Amino acid sequence: MNTAAVIVAAGLPKYDSVPAAMFKVGTVTSAQHVIASIQKAGVSAVFLAVDEATKKLEKQLNSSGAFFIRTAGNALECAKQAIVGLPQHYDRVLLCRADRPIVMPETLNKLLATKADIAVLGSKSRESAFCLLSMEAAEAFCADTSGENLFTVLENLGYKKTLVESRDSGLFTTARKAAQSKADVEEHQDALTRPLLEISVSGERMILDPRLMRLLGLVKNLRSVRDACEMCGISYSIAWNLLNAAEDELGYPLVKRNQGGRSGSGSELTEKGRKILEAYTEFEKAMNEKMQSLYAEYFGNLI
């Protein structure tokens, strides 16, 4: 199923005046740990809900592969805004907080393996902030105006919650507490070890690279270069520099601007732009599948 992860970095507490999502745990921020865990678990569509206090994460995490949705309010309100702001229809939403940095990827795999409308990681005595929602349940939660918490809202609407039991202490370990345990951080870092492949196509100049393809994917869904820039965390001028350089090398346009009219202004991919995006996506998928087996063959006993 097509799953999007929404990590709430906005509306969380601060530690020593530093937003929890930006608190250093080892050598990187708490948010970076959470993003990496989710990506290791196989979810590539990762969206970070940021606010005025955490918008610096857009630059800090620009190369992480995550997207950004600007929100405001408390953590619950920011979660709803981020879900509503997802750029395309997903089947499920993995919802969590950015201040629980050392949850293990294999724990998230257990959650992702469930097919329930609502599933939450935890124990019989305590539930964590990591849950998986069907898009129907997520939309029902977002439509609610009572201000009640997620599970109360959905249980009142008749949804049944499934508990996915786990002994992973990282589910409940805050960023501040994790930062105080070098052993826990090192164990988590070891669990994140994985091969990463970034595919670029170049002639005399760069033609296609991951940043451009992420931009094209968002333009396809949002029909706006400006909105795609905001979600990618790059400036409007940089985006058009990337697009213009690629179009010059390819010899044809990738994006078409619509100037007003009945459907309004905006941007959309040209036919060749869509084909380039589809080809890159399929090529990347095939290369990643091959890479996993090669990694095991060459590095299995070494790392």
Residue frames relative to the residue before (quaternion, step in Angstrom):
aa qw qx qy qz dx dy dz
M 1.0000 0.0000 0.0000 0.0000 0.00 0.00 0.00
N 0.5097 -0.6569 0.4752 0.2878 3.55 -1.18 0.64
T 0.0254 -0.8430 0.5345 -0.0556 3.57 -0.28 1.30
A 0.1462 -0.7482 0.6410 0.0891 3.55 -1.08 0.84
A 0.2597 -0.7384 0.5991 0.1683 3.57 -1.07 0.75
V 0.1069 -0.7617 0.6368 0.0542 3.56 -0.97 0.93
I 0.0957 -0.7903 0.6051 0.0074 3.56 -0.55 1.23
V 0.2578 -0.7833 0.5488 0.1371 3.57 -0.59 1.13
A 0.0591 -0.7980 0.5996 -0.0121 3.56 -0.50 1.27
A 0.6500 0.5254 -0.2938 0.4638 3.57 1.30 -0.31
G 0.8160 0.2917 -0.1978 0.4581 3.54 -1.21 0.55
L 0.5097 0.6353 -0.4214 0.3987 3.58 1.24 0.37
P 0.6359 -0.5384 0.3716 0.4094 3.62 -1.19 0.30
K 0.3870 -0.6878 0.5579 0.2567 3.54 -1.35 0.18
Y 0.2163 -0.7348 0.6265 0.1441 3.54 -1.25 0.58
D 0.8241 -0.0876 0.0173 0.5594 3.59 -0.54 1.15
S 0.6942 -0.4999 0.2234 0.4671 3.55 1.02 1.00
V 0.5875 0.5423 -0.3746 0.4696 3.60 1.28 0.16
P 0.4859 -0.6518 0.4841 0.3235 3.64 -0.79 0.92
A 0.5960 -0.6268 0.3684 0.3409 3.58 -0.87 0.97
A 0.6465 0.5388 -0.3237 0.4325 3.59 0.98 -0.81
M 0.7266 0.4198 -0.2176 0.4985 3.57 1.19 -0.65
F 0.4460 0.7010 -0.4457 0.3331 3.57 1.31 0.02
K 0.4423 -0.7132 0.4795 0.2564 3.58 -0.84 0.98
V 0.0329 -0.7535 0.6565 -0.0130 3.53 -0.92 1.02
G 0.7614 -0.0157 -0.0438 0.6466 3.55 -0.01 1.29
T 0.7945 -0.3018 0.2288 0.4747 3.57 -0.85 -0.95
V 0.7503 0.3216 -0.1981 0.5426 3.61 1.24 -0.21
T 0.6412 -0.5425 0.3784 0.3891 3.56 -1.27 0.21
S 0.6679 -0.4840 0.3879 0.4113 3.52 -1.31 0.33
A 0.6466 0.5313 -0.3185 0.4451 3.59 0.95 -0.87
Q 0.6372 0.5316 -0.3301 0.4498 3.60 1.00 -0.76
H 0.6169 0.5355 -0.3417 0.4648 3.58 1.04 -0.74
V 0.6833 0.4920 -0.2955 0.4513 3.57 0.84 -0.97
I 0.6294 0.5326 -0.3307 0.4591 3.59 0.96 -0.86
A 0.6839 0.4957 -0.2911 0.4492 3.58 0.84 -0.99
S 0.6313 0.5328 -0.3353 0.4530 3.60 0.99 -0.77
I 0.6762 0.4897 -0.2877 0.4692 3.56 0.93 -0.92
Q 0.6535 0.4978 -0.3175 0.4736 3.59 0.96 -0.78
K 0.6340 0.5169 -0.3325 0.4694 3.60 1.00 -0.76
A 0.6622 0.4966 -0.2996 0.4745 3.59 1.12 -0.63
G 0.6390 -0.5982 0.2978 0.3810 3.59 1.27 0.10
V 0.5673 0.5626 -0.4035 0.4459 3.60 1.25 0.20
S 0.1793 -0.8237 0.5326 0.0756 3.57 -0.50 1.18
A 0.6626 0.4709 -0.3055 0.4959 3.61 1.18 -0.50
V 0.1087 0.8149 -0.5484 0.1528 3.55 0.11 1.35
F 0.0666 -0.8085 0.5844 -0.0189 3.57 -0.70 1.15
L 0.2072 -0.7846 0.5787 0.0815 3.55 -0.85 1.05
A 0.2721 -0.7430 0.5907 0.1583 3.58 -0.75 1.07
V 0.0040 -0.8137 0.5791 -0.0503 3.57 -0.48 1.21
D 0.1822 -0.7565 0.6143 0.1308 3.55 -1.28 0.36
E 0.7847 -0.3197 0.2201 0.4833 3.57 -1.27 -0.21
A 0.6894 0.4975 -0.2815 0.4450 3.58 1.01 -0.82
T 0.7838 0.3204 -0.1548 0.5089 3.60 1.13 -0.59
K 0.3820 0.7593 -0.4702 0.2375 3.61 1.21 0.15
K 0.5180 0.6307 -0.4204 0.3965 3.62 1.22 -0.28
L 0.5404 0.6286 -0.3957 0.3952 3.57 1.22 -0.43
E 0.5502 0.6237 -0.3957 0.3894 3.59 1.15 -0.55
K 0.7095 0.4116 -0.2529 0.5130 3.58 1.00 -0.79
Q 0.6524 0.5396 -0.3163 0.4280 3.57 0.95 -0.88
L 0.7890 0.3044 -0.1333 0.5167 3.57 1.01 -0.85
N 0.2538 0.8202 -0.4833 0.1712 3.56 1.25 0.38
S 0.7479 0.3804 -0.2088 0.5023 3.59 1.07 -0.71
S 0.4815 0.7071 -0.4132 0.3121 3.60 1.26 0.09
G 0.5050 -0.6385 0.4345 0.3852 3.57 1.20 -0.44
A 0.5610 0.5978 -0.3894 0.4198 3.59 1.28 -0.05
F 0.3215 -0.7002 0.6009 0.2131 3.52 -1.32 0.44
F 0.3120 -0.7702 0.5360 0.1485 3.58 -1.23 0.42
I 0.0802 -0.7673 0.6354 0.0329 3.54 -1.04 0.87
R 0.3083 -0.7752 0.5239 0.1721 3.57 -0.59 1.12
T 0.0230 -0.8072 0.5860 -0.0665 3.53 -0.84 1.08
A 0.1472 -0.7691 0.6111 0.1158 3.57 -1.32 0.02
G 0.6350 0.5236 -0.3980 0.4053 3.55 -1.16 0.65
N 0.7058 -0.4051 0.3272 0.4802 3.55 -1.22 -0.43
A 0.7409 -0.4346 0.2701 0.4350 3.58 -1.29 0.23
L 0.6405 0.5288 -0.3246 0.4525 3.59 1.01 -0.81
E 0.6724 0.4906 -0.2922 0.4709 3.58 0.92 -0.91
C 0.6513 0.5179 -0.3118 0.4586 3.57 1.02 -0.82
A 0.6106 0.5439 -0.3454 0.4604 3.58 1.07 -0.74
K 0.6611 0.5035 -0.3052 0.4651 3.58 0.91 -0.91
Q 0.6659 0.5068 -0.3104 0.4510 3.59 0.88 -0.92
A 0.6566 0.5152 -0.3130 0.4534 3.58 1.01 -0.79
I 0.6431 0.5126 -0.3254 0.4667 3.59 0.97 -0.81
V 0.6536 0.5031 -0.3026 0.4777 3.57 0.96 -0.89
G 0.7145 0.4813 -0.2467 0.4438 3.58 1.07 -0.76
L 0.3902 0.7171 -0.4967 0.2945 3.61 1.22 0.04
P 0.4741 -0.7526 0.3904 0.2377 3.59 -0.80 1.00
Q 0.7927 0.1032 -0.0964 0.5931 3.61 1.16 -0.11
H 0.6045 -0.5632 0.4006 0.3962 3.55 -1.22 0.19
Y 0.0990 -0.7622 0.6387 0.0363 3.52 -0.84 1.06
D 0.5405 -0.6248 0.4538 0.3338 3.57 -1.22 0.41
R 0.8105 0.0707 0.0142 0.5813 3.56 1.08 -0.80
V 0.2161 -0.7500 0.6088 0.1418 3.53 -1.31 0.40
L 0.2128 -0.7223 0.6466 0.1219 3.55 -0.90 1.01
L 0.0732 -0.8293 0.5538 -0.0163 3.58 -0.39 1.24
C 0.1796 0.7837 -0.5782 0.1387 3.58 -0.84 0.94
R 0.5093 -0.6257 0.5036 0.3092 3.54 -1.39 0.04
A 0.4886 -0.6793 0.4738 0.2745 3.56 -1.19 0.61
D 0.6660 0.5051 -0.3109 0.4524 3.60 1.23 -0.02
R 0.5843 0.4816 -0.4038 0.5134 3.58 1.15 0.70
P 0.0454 -0.9164 0.3975 0.0149 3.55 0.64 1.23
I 0.7851 0.3861 -0.2054 0.4386 3.63 1.00 -0.52
V 0.2714 0.7280 -0.5712 0.2650 3.58 1.04 0.71
M 0.4439 -0.7258 0.4682 0.2385 3.57 -0.95 0.91
P 0.5843 -0.6004 0.4146 0.3552 3.62 -1.04 0.71
E 0.6515 0.5192 -0.3326 0.4421 3.60 0.97 -0.76
T 0.5813 0.5537 -0.3698 0.4677 3.58 1.19 -0.48
L 0.6639 0.4882 -0.2970 0.4823 3.57 0.97 -0.83
N 0.5904 0.5665 -0.3648 0.4443 3.59 1.10 -0.61
K 0.6202 0.5373 -0.3391 0.4600 3.59 1.05 -0.74
L 0.6592 0.5008 -0.3044 0.4713 3.56 0.98 -0.84
L 0.6859 0.5012 -0.2816 0.4461 3.58 0.90 -0.94
A 0.6161 0.5652 -0.3422 0.4287 3.58 1.21 -0.44
T 0.5843 0.5933 -0.3742 0.4081 3.61 1.22 -0.31
K 0.2878 -0.7628 0.5591 0.1508 3.55 -1.25 0.51
A 0.4128 0.7258 -0.4585 0.3042 3.57 1.28 0.20
D 0.5979 -0.5619 0.4294 0.3773 3.58 -1.24 0.44
I 0.7770 0.0661 -0.0330 0.6252 3.56 1.13 -0.70
A 0.0884 0.7788 -0.6161 0.0771 3.58 -0.77 1.01
V 0.0603 -0.8043 0.5911 0.0030 3.56 -1.00 0.83
L 0.4027 -0.6995 0.5390 0.2407 3.55 -1.05 0.80
G 0.4055 0.7070 -0.5219 0.2517 3.56 -1.10 0.68
S 0.5009 -0.5953 0.5115 0.3648 3.52 -1.25 -0.62
K 0.7004 -0.4606 0.3248 0.4379 3.57 -1.25 0.11
S 0.7313 0.4147 -0.2368 0.4870 3.56 1.15 -0.52
R 0.8147 0.1341 -0.0400 0.5628 3.59 1.21 -0.34
E 0.2179 -0.7724 0.5856 0.1137 3.56 -0.93 0.95
S 0.3878 -0.7303 0.5170 0.2211 3.56 -1.07 0.75
A 0.5968 -0.5609 0.4361 0.3730 3.55 -1.35 -0.08
F 0.5769 0.5665 -0.3815 0.4481 3.60 1.27 0.22
C 0.1570 0.7980 -0.5644 0.1416 3.57 -0.48 1.17
L 0.2790 -0.7360 0.5978 0.1519 3.53 -1.30 0.48
L 0.0723 -0.8145 0.5754 -0.0145 3.56 -0.75 1.10
S 0.4447 -0.6043 0.5700 0.3350 3.54 -1.13 0.59
M 0.6056 -0.5664 0.3903 0.4002 3.58 -1.10 0.52
E 0.5958 0.5630 -0.3659 0.4406 3.59 1.07 -0.64
A 0.6769 0.4754 -0.2868 0.4832 3.58 0.94 -0.91
A 0.6384 0.5332 -0.3259 0.4494 3.59 1.00 -0.81
E 0.6685 0.4914 -0.2967 0.4729 3.58 0.97 -0.84
A 0.6239 0.5284 -0.3371 0.4668 3.59 1.07 -0.71
F 0.6290 0.5299 -0.3173 0.4722 3.57 1.05 -0.80
C 0.6815 0.4991 -0.2883 0.4510 3.59 0.90 -0.93
A 0.6664 0.5157 -0.2986 0.4482 3.58 1.10 -0.68
D 0.5738 0.6123 -0.3721 0.3967 3.59 1.22 -0.41
T 0.1827 -0.8039 0.5610 0.0750 3.57 -0.98 0.85
S 0.4234 0.7446 -0.4398 0.2702 3.59 1.25 0.17
G 0.4103 -0.7123 0.4724 0.3180 3.58 1.15 -0.59
E 0.4593 0.6743 -0.4506 0.3624 3.58 1.30 0.08
N 0.6009 -0.5728 0.4012 0.3871 3.57 -1.21 0.39
L 0.7630 -0.4352 0.2539 0.4049 3.53 -1.33 0.46
F 0.7508 0.4206 -0.2454 0.4463 3.58 0.60 -1.12
T 0.6069 0.5421 -0.3575 0.4583 3.59 1.06 -0.66
V 0.6426 0.5281 -0.3177 0.4552 3.58 0.93 -0.90
L 0.7373 0.4390 -0.2494 0.4488 3.56 0.73 -1.06
E 0.6283 0.5127 -0.3442 0.4732 3.60 1.05 -0.63
N 0.6294 0.5226 -0.3320 0.4696 3.61 1.08 -0.67
L 0.6845 0.4644 -0.2710 0.4922 3.57 1.20 -0.54
G 0.6278 -0.5922 0.3147 0.3952 3.56 1.29 0.12
Y 0.4878 0.6479 -0.4500 0.3738 3.60 1.21 0.15
K 0.2939 -0.7493 0.5682 0.1710 3.56 -1.07 0.77
K 0.3266 -0.7652 0.5342 0.1497 3.51 -0.90 1.02
T 0.2016 -0.7634 0.6044 0.1063 3.56 -1.03 0.88
L 0.2710 -0.7545 0.5778 0.1530 3.56 -0.85 0.99
V 0.1509 -0.7485 0.6407 0.0804 3.56 -0.89 1.01
E 0.2648 -0.8202 0.4888 0.1351 3.54 -0.17 1.29
S 0.0773 0.7826 -0.6114 0.0883 3.54 -1.03 0.88
R 0.3279 -0.7355 0.5618 0.1894 3.54 -1.16 0.68
D 0.3681 0.7420 -0.4786 0.2913 3.56 1.26 0.22
S 0.3203 -0.7788 0.5095 0.1770 3.59 -0.39 1.21
G 0.5504 0.6380 -0.3827 0.3788 3.58 1.23 -0.41
L 0.5236 0.6440 -0.4036 0.3850 3.57 1.24 -0.36
F 0.7910 0.2908 -0.1269 0.5231 3.57 1.11 -0.69
T 0.5341 0.6394 -0.3991 0.3828 3.60 1.28 0.02
T 0.3414 -0.7545 0.5275 0.1897 3.58 -0.61 1.14
A 0.6765 -0.4855 0.3641 0.4172 3.54 -1.28 0.30
R 0.6533 0.5197 -0.3238 0.4453 3.58 0.93 -0.86
K 0.6824 0.4835 -0.2876 0.4667 3.57 0.90 -0.93
A 0.6392 0.5303 -0.3263 0.4514 3.58 0.99 -0.82
A 0.6473 0.5430 -0.3171 0.4309 3.56 0.99 -0.85
Q 0.6629 0.5138 -0.2954 0.4575 3.58 1.20 -0.50
S 0.7157 0.4001 -0.2417 0.5189 3.59 1.28 -0.17
K 0.2809 -0.7915 0.5243 0.1408 3.56 -0.15 1.29
A 0.6408 0.5427 -0.3283 0.4326 3.59 0.98 -0.81
D 0.6616 0.5040 -0.3043 0.4644 3.59 0.95 -0.88
V 0.6501 0.5138 -0.3161 0.4620 3.58 0.98 -0.85
E 0.6665 0.4980 -0.3066 0.4623 3.59 0.92 -0.88
E 0.6280 0.5273 -0.3358 0.4635 3.59 1.02 -0.75
H 0.6621 0.4958 -0.3041 0.4726 3.56 0.98 -0.82
Q 0.6373 0.5271 -0.3288 0.4560 3.58 0.96 -0.81
D 0.6335 0.5257 -0.3262 0.4647 3.59 1.02 -0.77
A 0.6623 0.5190 -0.3008 0.4489 3.57 1.03 -0.84
L 0.6674 0.5156 -0.2936 0.4500 3.59 1.19 -0.49
T 0.4530 0.7072 -0.4490 0.3052 3.60 1.24 -0.23
R 0.2253 0.7577 -0.5715 0.2202 3.54 -0.73 1.12
P 0.4989 -0.6259 0.4821 0.3562 3.60 -1.15 0.37
L 0.1364 -0.7752 0.6128 0.0700 3.56 -1.07 0.75
L 0.1135 -0.8008 0.5874 0.0284 3.55 -0.90 0.95
E 0.0402 -0.7762 0.6292 0.0029 3.57 -0.79 1.05
I 0.1987 -0.8239 0.5269 0.0644 3.54 -0.48 1.24
S 0.0038 0.7744 -0.6320 0.0294 3.54 -0.91 1.02
V 0.1941 -0.7384 0.6333 0.1268 3.53 -1.26 0.55
S 0.0052 0.8384 -0.5402 0.0729 3.55 -0.62 1.12
G 0.1762 -0.7095 0.6667 0.1450 3.50 -1.28 0.55
E 0.7785 -0.1018 0.1240 0.6068 3.58 -0.57 -1.09
R 0.7563 0.1506 -0.1005 0.6287 3.53 1.25 -0.59
M 0.6450 -0.5004 0.3968 0.4196 3.53 -1.29 0.28
I 0.2147 -0.7762 0.5816 0.1147 3.57 -0.97 0.91
L 0.8016 -0.0039 0.0486 0.5959 3.57 0.70 -1.10
D 0.1037 0.7705 -0.6270 0.0497 3.56 -1.07 0.75
P 0.7278 -0.4569 0.2671 0.4361 3.62 -1.19 0.31
R 0.6481 0.5302 -0.3369 0.4306 3.60 0.94 -0.80
L 0.6581 0.4981 -0.3082 0.4731 3.58 0.96 -0.87
M 0.6833 0.4947 -0.3026 0.4436 3.59 0.90 -0.86
R 0.5986 0.5323 -0.3551 0.4819 3.58 1.12 -0.61
L 0.6381 0.5280 -0.3122 0.4653 3.55 1.03 -0.84
L 0.6655 0.5012 -0.3040 0.4621 3.60 0.89 -0.91
G 0.6344 0.5401 -0.3295 0.4441 3.58 1.01 -0.79
L 0.6839 0.4704 -0.2830 0.4805 3.56 1.01 -0.79
V 0.6113 0.5321 -0.3567 0.4647 3.60 1.02 -0.72
K 0.6113 0.5614 -0.3457 0.4378 3.58 1.01 -0.79
N 0.7622 0.3921 -0.2023 0.4736 3.58 0.87 -0.97
L 0.7472 0.4016 -0.2167 0.4831 3.59 0.99 -0.82
R 0.2437 -0.7975 0.5064 0.2192 3.58 1.25 -0.50
S 0.6822 0.3891 -0.2946 0.5444 3.53 1.05 0.84
V 0.3820 -0.7160 0.5346 0.2358 3.58 -0.74 1.04
R 0.6427 0.5361 -0.3331 0.4343 3.58 0.96 -0.84
D 0.6724 0.4747 -0.3006 0.4819 3.62 0.89 -0.87
A 0.6278 0.5346 -0.3334 0.4572 3.58 1.04 -0.74
C 0.6209 0.5453 -0.3325 0.4545 3.59 1.05 -0.78
E 0.6568 0.5206 -0.3095 0.4491 3.56 0.91 -0.94
M 0.7015 0.4640 -0.2728 0.4672 3.55 0.95 -0.86
C 0.6669 0.4815 -0.2916 0.4883 3.59 1.19 -0.56
G 0.4029 -0.7236 0.4697 0.3057 3.56 1.20 -0.48
I 0.5877 0.5306 -0.4026 0.4594 3.59 1.10 0.69
S 0.5723 -0.6087 0.4231 0.3507 3.58 -1.20 0.47
Y 0.6422 -0.5380 0.3957 0.3763 3.53 -1.26 0.51
S 0.6674 0.5043 -0.3087 0.4527 3.59 0.96 -0.86
I 0.6352 0.5174 -0.3324 0.4673 3.60 0.99 -0.77
A 0.6269 0.5495 -0.3351 0.4391 3.57 0.99 -0.85
W 0.7093 0.4437 -0.2746 0.4739 3.58 0.84 -0.93
N 0.5751 0.5551 -0.3805 0.4651 3.61 1.14 -0.47
L 0.6476 0.5119 -0.3085 0.4728 3.58 0.99 -0.87
L 0.6839 0.4926 -0.2828 0.4578 3.55 0.88 -0.99
N 0.6812 0.4952 -0.2970 0.4500 3.57 0.86 -0.94
A 0.6463 0.5190 -0.3236 0.4562 3.59 0.98 -0.82
A 0.6625 0.4971 -0.3044 0.4705 3.59 0.95 -0.86
E 0.6631 0.5072 -0.3049 0.4583 3.57 0.94 -0.87
D 0.6179 0.5380 -0.3403 0.4615 3.60 1.06 -0.71
E 0.6908 0.4786 -0.2773 0.4656 3.57 0.93 -0.90
L 0.7059 0.4627 -0.2598 0.4692 3.58 0.99 -0.86
G 0.3852 -0.7446 0.4659 0.2828 3.55 1.09 -0.65
Y 0.7514 0.2448 -0.2035 0.5780 3.57 1.21 0.37
P 0.5626 -0.6300 0.4163 0.3366 3.61 -1.16 0.56
L 0.3172 -0.7322 0.5756 0.1787 3.54 -1.21 0.67
V 0.7845 0.2077 -0.0765 0.5793 3.56 1.13 -0.74
K 0.1865 -0.7689 0.6043 0.0935 3.54 -1.02 0.87
R 0.2964 -0.7465 0.5706 0.1714 3.56 -0.89 0.95
N 0.2055 -0.7522 0.6138 0.1237 3.54 -1.03 0.87
Q 0.1952 -0.8068 0.5515 0.0831 3.57 -0.59 1.12
G 0.8256 -0.2090 0.1040 0.5137 3.58 -0.04 1.29
G 0.4057 0.7079 -0.5222 0.2483 3.55 -1.13 -0.63
R 0.7844 -0.3535 0.2322 0.4537 3.54 -1.34 -0.08
S 0.7474 0.3939 -0.2212 0.4871 3.59 0.96 -0.85
G 0.5504 -0.6289 0.3936 0.3829 3.59 1.26 0.05
S 0.5936 -0.5610 0.4290 0.3860 3.56 -1.28 0.19
G 0.2776 0.7429 -0.5763 0.1974 3.52 -1.28 0.37
S 0.3880 -0.6966 0.5470 0.2548 3.56 -1.27 -0.32
E 0.0116 -0.7817 0.6233 0.0204 3.53 -1.21 0.49
L 0.5642 -0.5885 0.4466 0.3687 3.55 -1.20 0.43
T 0.4476 -0.6324 0.5556 0.3018 3.52 -1.17 0.64
E 0.6918 -0.4476 0.3374 0.4553 3.60 -1.24 0.14
K 0.6848 0.4583 -0.2885 0.4877 3.59 0.92 -0.85
G 0.5877 0.5628 -0.3650 0.4523 3.59 1.13 -0.57
R 0.6526 0.5024 -0.3036 0.4791 3.58 1.00 -0.85
K 0.6629 0.5078 -0.3079 0.4560 3.58 0.97 -0.85
I 0.6200 0.5309 -0.3356 0.4704 3.59 1.06 -0.77
L 0.6639 0.5056 -0.3007 0.4618 3.59 0.91 -0.93
E 0.6638 0.5011 -0.3018 0.4660 3.59 0.91 -0.89
A 0.6642 0.5063 -0.3052 0.4576 3.58 0.93 -0.90
Y 0.6537 0.5098 -0.3113 0.4647 3.58 0.94 -0.89
T 0.6572 0.5255 -0.3080 0.4440 3.58 0.92 -0.94
E 0.6928 0.4661 -0.2780 0.4748 3.59 0.88 -0.91
F 0.6304 0.5285 -0.3226 0.4683 3.57 1.06 -0.80
E 0.6528 0.5171 -0.3027 0.4635 3.57 0.95 -0.91
K 0.6424 0.5252 -0.3167 0.4595 3.59 0.98 -0.86
A 0.6738 0.4925 -0.2937 0.4661 3.59 0.91 -0.93
M 0.6641 0.5030 -0.3039 0.4622 3.59 0.97 -0.84
N 0.6456 0.5184 -0.3226 0.4585 3.59 1.00 -0.77
E 0.6336 0.5218 -0.3317 0.4651 3.59 1.00 -0.78
K 0.6663 0.4843 -0.2964 0.4834 3.58 0.96 -0.85
M 0.6344 0.5628 -0.3264 0.4174 3.57 0.99 -0.85
Q 0.6270 0.5585 -0.3476 0.4172 3.60 0.97 -0.80
S 0.6883 0.4654 -0.2888 0.4757 3.58 0.91 -0.88
L 0.6455 0.5135 -0.3209 0.4655 3.58 1.03 -0.74
Y 0.6189 0.5449 -0.3391 0.4530 3.56 1.05 -0.77
A 0.6613 0.4999 -0.3009 0.4714 3.56 0.92 -0.92
E 0.6608 0.5233 -0.3043 0.4437 3.59 1.00 -0.86
Y 0.7870 0.3644 -0.1785 0.4647 3.58 0.82 -0.97
F 0.8080 0.2729 -0.1249 0.5071 3.59 1.02 -0.75
G 0.3717 0.7930 -0.4429 0.1922 3.58 1.27 -0.18
N 0.7714 0.3371 -0.1768 0.5099 3.59 0.99 -0.80
L 0.6629 0.5381 -0.2876 0.4340 3.55 1.29 -0.02
I 0.7857 0.2395 -0.1203 0.5575 3.59 1.08 -0.71
